[in-house]
Amino acid sequence: MTNELNIEALPDKMQDVLDFVDEHLEKMGASMKVQMQLDVAVEELFVNIAHYAYTPDTGNAIIHVDEDNENNQISITFTDTGKPYNPLARPDPDVTLSAEERQIGGLGIFMVKKSMDDVRYEYKDGCNILTITKKL
């Protein structure tokens, strides 16, 4: 089983990305709850790359899975060569406000940060690199 998927960053490739990640999660024996949390995070991050990284053009995303059996955790890294953008630099939305009062955007990344054990971003060698880590 390969640990890396290099795929065109298009919304209709989402299922291929989820299948790739879920194959690793099943192999590691992840609970359904953890699998669902990771699927939501993976979907959010991949769709953001597909919609914003290369607009109006298209490009690829590399999804790398690192299985850490010793610490019973998984890390998934998303790499793209699109526009530099650190989604973690954006302030968290004020979830105490009603939906009508809140500014649009940012809720998906906020959910990713809340559901993962670690989320890191770096811009290196012309690449956006975002890694999420989840204990199983």
Solvent accessible surface area in square Angstrom, and as a share of the most:
residue,aa,sasa,rsa
1,M,118,0.53
2,T,84,0.49
3,N,64,0.33
4,E,86,0.38
5,L,41,0.20
6,N,94,0.48
7,I,17,0.09
8,E,68,0.30
9,A,2,0.02
10,L,49,0.25
11,P,63,0.40
12,D,118,0.61
13,K,63,0.27
14,M,21,0.09
15,Q,109,0.49
16,D,73,0.38
17,V,0,0.00
18,L,22,0.11
19,D,76,0.40
20,F,19,0.08
21,V,0,0.00
22,D,22,0.12
23,E,89,0.40
24,H,1,0.00
25,L,0,0.00
26,E,113,0.50
27,K,124,0.53
28,M,29,0.13
29,G,62,0.60
30,A,15,0.12
31,S,56,0.36
32,M,132,0.59
33,K,141,0.60
34,V,15,0.09
35,Q,21,0.09
36,M,117,0.52
37,Q,47,0.21
38,L,1,0.00
39,D,30,0.15
40,V,74,0.43
41,A,0,0.00
42,V,0,0.00
43,E,81,0.36
44,E,45,0.20
45,L,8,0.04
46,F,0,0.00
47,V,39,0.22
48,N,41,0.21
49,I,18,0.09
50,A,20,0.15
51,H,90,0.40
52,Y,146,0.55
53,A,11,0.09
54,Y,35,0.13
55,T,73,0.42
56,P,128,0.81
57,D,104,0.54
58,T,80,0.46
59,G,17,0.16
60,N,70,0.36
61,A,0,0.00
62,I,53,0.27
63,I,0,0.00
64,H,66,0.29
65,V,0,0.00
66,D,73,0.38
67,E,33,0.15
68,D,38,0.20
69,N,109,0.56
70,E,167,0.75
71,N,86,0.44
72,N,78,0.40
73,Q,35,0.15
74,I,0,0.00
75,S,18,0.12
76,I,0,0.00
77,T,27,0.16
78,F,2,0.01
79,T,26,0.15
80,D,9,0.05
81,T,92,0.54
82,G,10,0.10
83,K,105,0.45
84,P,90,0.57
85,Y,122,0.46
86,N,54,0.27
87,P,14,0.09
88,L,44,0.22
89,A,78,0.61
90,R,97,0.36
91,P,113,0.71
92,D,72,0.38
93,P,24,0.15
94,D,71,0.37
95,V,76,0.44
96,T,122,0.71
97,L,69,0.34
98,S,51,0.33
99,A,72,0.56
100,E,157,0.71
101,E,114,0.51
102,R,55,0.20
103,Q,158,0.70
104,I,169,0.86
105,G,39,0.37
106,G,17,0.16
107,L,70,0.35
108,G,16,0.16
109,I,16,0.08
110,F,29,0.12
111,M,93,0.42
112,V,2,0.01
113,K,63,0.27
114,K,141,0.60
115,S,29,0.19
116,M,13,0.06
117,D,82,0.42
118,D,57,0.29
119,V,25,0.14
120,R,130,0.47
121,Y,43,0.16
122,E,85,0.38
123,Y,102,0.39
124,K,107,0.45
125,D,130,0.68
126,G,36,0.34
127,C,26,0.16
128,N,11,0.06
129,I,35,0.18
130,L,13,0.07
131,T,17,0.10
132,I,0,0.00
133,T,9,0.06
134,K,24,0.10
135,K,117,0.50
136,L,44,0.22
